[in-house]
């Protein structure tokens, strides 16, 4: 079974349903999944941007916790989120 994606430029793409893990077990949420599929097909870097962002946040947390502990203080997760939330 294949899903077809019709691009704005008139192109047609298809993807095999069962090659895509999250679409393999279709149920009542078909429309939600097809919206997700369209989002990922329209923006090829969408999924990888989440992976990259997660990596960058984890690296920032690790670096910050190391700096705090080198100063002899205890690392508190709340502190870094307070700093991040204060940024404009």
C-alpha beads as a LAMMPS data file, in Angstrom:
LAMMPS data file: protein, C-alpha beads

88 atoms
87 bonds

1 atom types
1 bond types

-500.0 500.0 xlo xhi
-500.0 500.0 ylo yhi
-500.0 500.0 zlo zhi

Masses

1 110.0

Atoms # bond

1 1 1 0.000 0.000 0.000
2 1 1 1.345 3.448 -0.869
3 1 1 0.496 6.997 0.123
4 1 1 0.760 9.642 -2.541
5 1 1 1.853 13.184 -1.876
6 1 1 0.983 15.890 -4.371
7 1 1 3.439 18.760 -4.206
8 1 1 2.642 22.409 -4.838
9 1 1 4.771 22.295 -7.980
10 1 1 2.625 19.516 -9.458
11 1 1 5.035 16.732 -8.577
12 1 1 3.759 13.446 -7.226
13 1 1 5.654 11.418 -4.631
14 1 1 4.746 8.128 -3.024
15 1 1 5.824 6.377 0.119
16 1 1 5.294 2.756 1.085
17 1 1 3.001 2.620 4.138
18 1 1 4.683 -0.366 5.702
19 1 1 8.172 1.033 5.230
20 1 1 7.145 3.857 7.560
21 1 1 6.953 2.509 11.137
22 1 1 4.484 4.973 12.594
23 1 1 2.058 4.382 9.718
24 1 1 2.251 0.599 9.849
25 1 1 -0.688 0.195 12.220
26 1 1 -3.373 2.472 10.817
27 1 1 -6.446 3.021 12.990
28 1 1 -8.958 5.794 13.739
29 1 1 -6.160 8.352 13.770
30 1 1 -5.546 8.042 10.030
31 1 1 -6.058 11.752 9.413
32 1 1 -3.581 12.679 12.175
33 1 1 -0.971 10.392 10.702
34 1 1 -1.521 11.584 7.161
35 1 1 -1.066 15.171 8.375
36 1 1 2.207 14.129 10.016
37 1 1 3.307 12.385 6.852
38 1 1 2.553 15.471 4.759
39 1 1 4.477 17.656 7.210
40 1 1 7.574 15.450 7.047
41 1 1 7.382 15.179 3.248
42 1 1 7.007 18.923 2.772
43 1 1 9.886 19.740 5.093
44 1 1 12.614 17.108 4.706
45 1 1 14.744 18.535 7.529
46 1 1 11.863 18.686 10.006
47 1 1 12.620 15.435 11.840
48 1 1 16.383 15.878 11.877
49 1 1 16.014 19.379 13.328
50 1 1 14.448 17.826 16.433
51 1 1 17.364 15.402 16.752
52 1 1 19.871 18.230 16.308
53 1 1 18.060 20.466 18.798
54 1 1 17.928 17.654 21.348
55 1 1 21.663 17.064 20.935
56 1 1 22.455 20.775 21.319
57 1 1 20.296 21.086 24.439
58 1 1 21.879 17.989 26.008
59 1 1 25.352 19.331 25.219
60 1 1 24.464 22.710 26.741
61 1 1 23.139 21.017 29.885
62 1 1 26.301 18.930 30.193
63 1 1 28.609 21.934 29.725
64 1 1 26.648 24.092 32.157
65 1 1 26.500 21.388 34.827
66 1 1 30.258 20.879 34.518
67 1 1 30.902 24.614 34.940
68 1 1 28.634 24.823 37.992
69 1 1 30.207 21.785 39.644
70 1 1 33.722 23.120 38.976
71 1 1 32.711 26.184 41.037
72 1 1 31.835 23.836 43.896
73 1 1 28.075 24.280 43.648
74 1 1 25.334 21.724 43.088
75 1 1 23.778 21.637 39.650
76 1 1 20.049 22.317 39.656
77 1 1 18.094 21.734 36.439
78 1 1 15.811 24.625 37.387
79 1 1 18.723 27.071 37.178
80 1 1 19.485 26.399 33.524
81 1 1 15.827 26.610 32.545
82 1 1 15.549 29.914 34.415
83 1 1 18.490 31.195 32.341
84 1 1 17.032 29.883 29.077
85 1 1 13.590 31.331 29.825
86 1 1 15.125 34.729 30.580
87 1 1 16.623 34.970 27.085
88 1 1 14.774 37.190 24.630

Bonds

1 1 1 2
2 1 2 3
3 1 3 4
4 1 4 5
5 1 5 6
6 1 6 7
7 1 7 8
8 1 8 9
9 1 9 10
10 1 10 11
11 1 11 12
12 1 12 13
13 1 13 14
14 1 14 15
15 1 15 16
16 1 16 17
17 1 17 18
18 1 18 19
19 1 19 20
20 1 20 21
21 1 21 22
22 1 22 23
23 1 23 24
24 1 24 25
25 1 25 26
26 1 26 27
27 1 27 28
28 1 28 29
29 1 29 30
30 1 30 31
31 1 31 32
32 1 32 33
33 1 33 34
34 1 34 35
35 1 35 36
36 1 36 37
37 1 37 38
38 1 38 39
39 1 39 40
40 1 40 41
41 1 41 42
42 1 42 43
43 1 43 44
44 1 44 45
45 1 45 46
46 1 46 47
47 1 47 48
48 1 48 49
49 1 49 50
50 1 50 51
51 1 51 52
52 1 52 53
53 1 53 54
54 1 54 55
55 1 55 56
56 1 56 57
57 1 57 58
58 1 58 59
59 1 59 60
60 1 60 61
61 1 61 62
62 1 62 63
63 1 63 64
64 1 64 65
65 1 65 66
66 1 66 67
67 1 67 68
68 1 68 69
69 1 69 70
70 1 70 71
71 1 71 72
72 1 72 73
73 1 73 74
74 1 74 75
75 1 75 76
76 1 76 77
77 1 77 78
78 1 78 79
79 1 79 80
80 1 80 81
81 1 81 82
82 1 82 83
83 1 83 84
84 1 84 85
85 1 85 86
86 1 86 87
87 1 87 88
